[in-house]
């Protein structure tokens, strides 16, 4: 399993180490494919999209930190923009670095929510051993209502279901005696 990297902490460490800034935004051809694939831009008209927050915003932030926009906090760091980008621009990394440099982090329950929702590998590792319990608890109406009121996860949305065990373990159990890598 790959190590879990907190993008904001990583950005802080990179800047403190004196490593040069990511200049991949210069490769942006302004095609807006990243915005088309962004789930936040689709759901929230107030979010200007990854192109404007990432490459376009970075050009402005280099000139003056006053150009930091709080809309960057709406980015979920899902990296769909990077997958869709035909030029290989690290859009979500640019946004994470900008948040680390300029954003105001208010400690509280929503910061914890963002951490939990953005560290899917960690949450999967912690939840898999007790998957049936976690799945049952997060599907109960009162728990959904509580999550809606406290951390802002809408009560009509279902959280992903965890499975007991890992894919790697399943693969080892089911594919060791046969050749599962062969094309059929």
Secondary structure in CASP SS format (residue, H / E / C, confidence):
PFRMAT SS
TARGET T0000
AUTHOR 0000-0000-0000
METHOD secondary structure of the structure
MODEL  1
X C 1.00
X C 1.00
X C 1.00
X C 1.00
X C 1.00
X C 1.00
X H 1.00
X H 1.00
X H 1.00
X H 1.00
X H 1.00
X H 1.00
X H 1.00
X H 1.00
X H 1.00
X H 1.00
X C 1.00
X C 1.00
X C 1.00
X C 1.00
X C 1.00
X C 1.00
X C 1.00
X H 1.00
X H 1.00
X H 1.00
X H 1.00
X C 1.00
X C 1.00
X C 1.00
X C 1.00
X C 1.00
X H 1.00
X H 1.00
X H 1.00
X H 1.00
X H 1.00
X C 1.00
X H 1.00
X H 1.00
X H 1.00
X H 1.00
X H 1.00
X C 1.00
X C 1.00
X C 1.00
X C 1.00
X C 1.00
X C 1.00
X H 1.00
X H 1.00
X H 1.00
X H 1.00
X H 1.00
X H 1.00
X H 1.00
X H 1.00
X H 1.00
X H 1.00
X H 1.00
X H 1.00
X H 1.00
X H 1.00
X C 1.00
X H 1.00
X H 1.00
X H 1.00
X C 1.00
X C 1.00
X H 1.00
X H 1.00
X H 1.00
X H 1.00
X H 1.00
X C 1.00
X C 1.00
X C 1.00
X C 1.00
X C 1.00
X H 1.00
X H 1.00
X H 1.00
X H 1.00
X H 1.00
X C 1.00
X C 1.00
X C 1.00
X C 1.00
X C 1.00
X C 1.00
X H 1.00
X H 1.00
X H 1.00
X H 1.00
X H 1.00
X H 1.00
X H 1.00
X H 1.00
X H 1.00
X H 1.00
X H 1.00
X H 1.00
X C 1.00
X C 1.00
X C 1.00
X C 1.00
X C 1.00
X C 1.00
X H 1.00
X H 1.00
X H 1.00
X H 1.00
X H 1.00
X H 1.00
X H 1.00
X H 1.00
X H 1.00
X H 1.00
X C 1.00
X H 1.00
X H 1.00
X H 1.00
X H 1.00
X H 1.00
X H 1.00
X H 1.00
X H 1.00
X H 1.00
X C 1.00
X C 1.00
X H 1.00
X H 1.00
X H 1.00
X H 1.00
X H 1.00
X H 1.00
X H 1.00
X H 1.00
X H 1.00
X C 1.00
X H 1.00
X H 1.00
X H 1.00
X H 1.00
X H 1.00
X H 1.00
X H 1.00
X H 1.00
X H 1.00
X H 1.00
X C 1.00
X C 1.00
X C 1.00
X C 1.00
X C 1.00
X C 1.00
X C 1.00
X C 1.00
X C 1.00
X C 1.00
X C 1.00
X C 1.00
X C 1.00
X C 1.00
X C 1.00
X C 1.00
X H 1.00
X H 1.00
X H 1.00
X H 1.00
X H 1.00
X H 1.00
X H 1.00
X H 1.00
X H 1.00
X C 1.00
X C 1.00
X C 1.00
X C 1.00
X C 1.00
X C 1.00
X C 1.00
X C 1.00
X C 1.00
END
